[in-house]
Amino acid sequence: MQKNASVAIIILNWNGKEFLKKFLPSVLNTNYPDFEVIVADNNSTDGSISFLNEYFPQVKTIVHQVNLGFANGYNETLKNIQADYFVLLNSDVEVTPDWITPVINYMNTHHNVGACQPKILSFENKNRFEYAGAAGGWMDKYGYPFCRGRLFDFCEEDDGQYNDIAEIFWASGAALFIRPNVFFEMNGFDPYFFAHQEEIDLCWRIQIAGYKIVVVPASVVFHVGGGTLAQGTPLKAFYNFRNSLIMLAKNLSGKQAAIRIAQRLLLDQAAAIQALASGKWKIFMAIEKAQIAFFKWLFFINKSDLAKAKKPKEFSGIYDGSIVKAYFINKKRKFSEIVRYKK
């Protein structure tokens, strides 16, 4: 009889005691023969570790002495874990009992797949896709991310329209299945990102290395969203805008990167002006600070050879157009309206 692949489910926690109390039981109720649950704590101050020690002693804990953020928090944690597969799971996710098996079965038989995600639905409205991943992440030609089932802040109802296994551009960090050898081959997440879009950058690098990223919708989880940093906050906007520019600089060849970054800077300025016109001056300032931070990274912090041409490749999950135009000008609200999509 073939041995079941071992799975390590790693939850990175920062002041998420209430989420752990609410959602950890569903994770422990996972119907899979060989899994371990580890909570890595980013120096929480809400008593998360003492709570876990008292009420969930079967859960292994790893405690960081400072808040390392999502990116380096996972980088440091995963160095100390042995398993056939890693599952990086947000603390604000409720899982279904059989969420592990469909993904592991698929990855076991498709060895060129480096990372996967389940279908991610909203915890508050279980018939609607959730912002952070939905039915698989895509990206437009200017580096703006969106999903099958989610364009900007509009999330579609789930009526099975994206229930097919599909290649995608990025898998959500809210519930990311990844092969350990692939994670370490890529040197993990970029620690400079701290939080937000680090999984998109990682998935891009995984594809450059020749692996595929896939969504397996037979696996279903429910995500609260904004559990650590709520949508629409200036800090979240700062990380998203800064990290997206860095990602373009890192993963495109020199000439193409220069063109795309110039275009993105103009588009981001338009977003900043729109925010200011709407009275969201803190978001306006966050975008301006993000652009300054990007140039600081580009000229003073980055150490890699950005001009080096990347391996030519046809990537999955790329929309050769502008999602901004499709959404705000053409008023498209569904993934299937802008991407020629067949089940």
Secondary structure as the mmCIF struct_conf table of DSSP 4:
data_model
#
loop_
_struct_conf.conf_type_id
_struct_conf.id
_struct_conf.beg_label_comp_id
_struct_conf.beg_label_asym_id
_struct_conf.beg_label_seq_id
_struct_conf.end_label_comp_id
_struct_conf.end_label_asym_id
_struct_conf.end_label_seq_id
HELX_LH_PP_P HELX_LH_PP_P1 GLN A 2 SER A 6
STRN STRN1 VAL A 7 ASN A 13
BEND BEND1 TRP A 14 ASN A 15
HELX_RH_AL_P HELX_RH_AL_P1 LYS A 17 LEU A 28
TURN_TY1_P TURN_TY1_P1 ASN A 29 ASN A 29
BEND BEND2 PRO A 33 ASP A 34
STRN STRN2 PHE A 35 ASN A 42
BEND BEND3 ASN A 43 ASN A 43
BEND BEND4 THR A 45 GLY A 47
HELX_RH_AL_P HELX_RH_AL_P2 SER A 48 TYR A 55
TURN_TY1_P TURN_TY1_P2 PRO A 57 GLN A 58
BEND BEND5 VAL A 59 VAL A 59
STRN STRN3 LYS A 60 HIS A 64
BEND BEND6 GLN A 65 VAL A 66
HELX_RH_AL_P HELX_RH_AL_P3 GLY A 69 LEU A 78
TURN_TY1_P TURN_TY1_P3 LYS A 79 ASN A 80
BEND BEND7 ASP A 84 ASP A 84
STRN STRN4 TYR A 85 LEU A 89
TURN_TY1_P TURN_TY1_P4 SER A 91 ASP A 92
STRN STRN5 VAL A 93 VAL A 95
TURN_TY1_P TURN_TY1_P5 PRO A 97 ASP A 98
BEND BEND8 TRP A 99 TRP A 99
HELX_RH_AL_P HELX_RH_AL_P4 ILE A 100 THR A 109
TURN_TY1_P TURN_TY1_P6 HIS A 111 ASN A 112
STRN STRN6 VAL A 113 SER A 122
BEND BEND9 PHE A 123 ASN A 125
TURN_TY1_P TURN_TY1_P7 LYS A 126 ASN A 127
STRN STRN7 ARG A 128 PHE A 129
TURN_TY1_P TURN_TY1_P8 TYR A 131 ALA A 135
STRN STRN8 GLY A 137 ASP A 140
TURN_TY1_P TURN_TY1_P9 LYS A 141 TYR A 142
BEND BEND10 GLY A 143 GLY A 143
STRN STRN9 PRO A 145 CYS A 147
TURN_TY1_P TURN_TY1_P10 ARG A 148 GLY A 149
STRN STRN10 ARG A 150 LEU A 151
TURN_TY1_P TURN_TY1_P11 PHE A 152 ASP A 153
STRN STRN11 PHE A 154 CYS A 155
STRN STRN12 GLU A 157 GLU A 157
BEND BEND11 ASP A 159 GLY A 160
TURN_TY1_P TURN_TY1_P12 GLN A 161 TYR A 162
BEND BEND12 ASP A 164 ASP A 164
STRN STRN13 ALA A 166 GLU A 167
BEND BEND13 PHE A 169 PHE A 169
STRN STRN14 TRP A 170 TRP A 170
TURN_TY1_P TURN_TY1_P13 GLY A 173 ALA A 174
STRN STRN15 ALA A 175 ILE A 178
HELX_RH_AL_P HELX_RH_AL_P5 PRO A 180 GLU A 185
TURN_TY1_P TURN_TY1_P14 MET A 186 ASN A 187
BEND BEND14 GLY A 188 PHE A 189
HELX_RH_3T_P HELX_RH_3T_P1 PRO A 191 PHE A 193
BEND BEND15 ALA A 195 GLN A 197
HELX_RH_AL_P HELX_RH_AL_P6 GLU A 198 ILE A 208
TURN_TY1_P TURN_TY1_P15 ALA A 209 GLY A 210
STRN STRN16 LYS A 212 HIS A 223
BEND BEND16 GLY A 227 LEU A 229
TURN_TY1_P TURN_TY1_P16 GLN A 231 GLY A 232
HELX_RH_AL_P HELX_RH_AL_P7 PRO A 234 ASN A 251
BEND BEND17 LEU A 252 LEU A 252
HELX_RH_AL_P HELX_RH_AL_P8 GLY A 254 ALA A 277
TURN_TY1_P TURN_TY1_P17 SER A 278 GLY A 279
HELX_RH_AL_P HELX_RH_AL_P9 TRP A 281 LYS A 296
HELX_RH_PI_P HELX_RH_PI_P1 TRP A 297 ILE A 301
BEND BEND18 SER A 304 SER A 304
TURN_TY1_P TURN_TY1_P18 LEU A 306 ALA A 307
BEND BEND19 LYS A 308 LYS A 308
HELX_LH_PP_P HELX_LH_PP_P2 ALA A 309 PRO A 312
TURN_TY1_P TURN_TY1_P19 SER A 316 GLY A 317
STRN STRN17 ILE A 318 TYR A 319
BEND BEND20 ASP A 320 GLY A 321
HELX_RH_AL_P HELX_RH_AL_P10 ILE A 323 VAL A 324
HELX_RH_PI_P HELX_RH_PI_P2 LYS A 325 ILE A 329
BEND BEND21 ASN A 330 ASN A 330
BEND BEND22 LYS A 334 LYS A 334
HELX_RH_AL_P HELX_RH_AL_P11 PHE A 335 ILE A 338
BEND BEND23 VAL A 339 VAL A 339
#
